[in-house]
Amino acid sequence: MGEMFAQVGPAWILVCAAGLAVVALLVILAVRWRRRKKPSGEPKRVPRSPIDVLTGLDTPAIERAIREGKTSGQHDKLPSLYYVLAHRTIETSETARAQELLRMSIRSAETVGQEEVHAQARVTLGDLAHADGDLTTACEHWQIARALFVELKQHVDHELVEARMLRNGCPTDWVLTDF
């Protein structure tokens, strides 16, 4: 075997070694690329919105955060805070206060461009109006939410609102202005 290496020469051995190194590098890169493509275990749940993060806070903490957000000018936090606080007041049967908090959530969401929170608040306001027997107002809120979900490309939420509207006999071809 030693005679074979002597006949081939050192240059040829270097070329072969370099070729083997390139092949080894390509194999390593291919393995790493495949590992990145495959999900490892259970995917971590990323909160969809700030609402998901806030649901773990208690009511006094939410109220404190609202006060702090107002005084420090952190208006981008207010829509979700109002929304979660509204749901807490629904749980305690304070529907009038919940409706006002949802309207505050909508107004602040419009101001800071948080369409998802706006849409969710509209769905909840529609549900409260429906529970009060006001189907017209419920349908109007659901219609606005449905349109927002289309803009956001949130197809599942859109379909859920659409089904809710159809189930309750809402017209689905309304054109709303200034509501």
Protein Blocks (a to p, Z undefined) as FASTA:
>chain_A
ZZmmmmnopmlmmmmmmmmmmmmmmmmmmmmmmmmmpcghjaddddfblklmmmmpcfkl
mmmmmmmmmmnopaklmmmmmmmmmmmmmmnopaklmmmmmmmmmmmmmmnopaklmmmm
mmmmmmmmmmnopaklmmmmmmmmmmmmmmnopaklmmmmmmmmmmnopafkbccehZZ
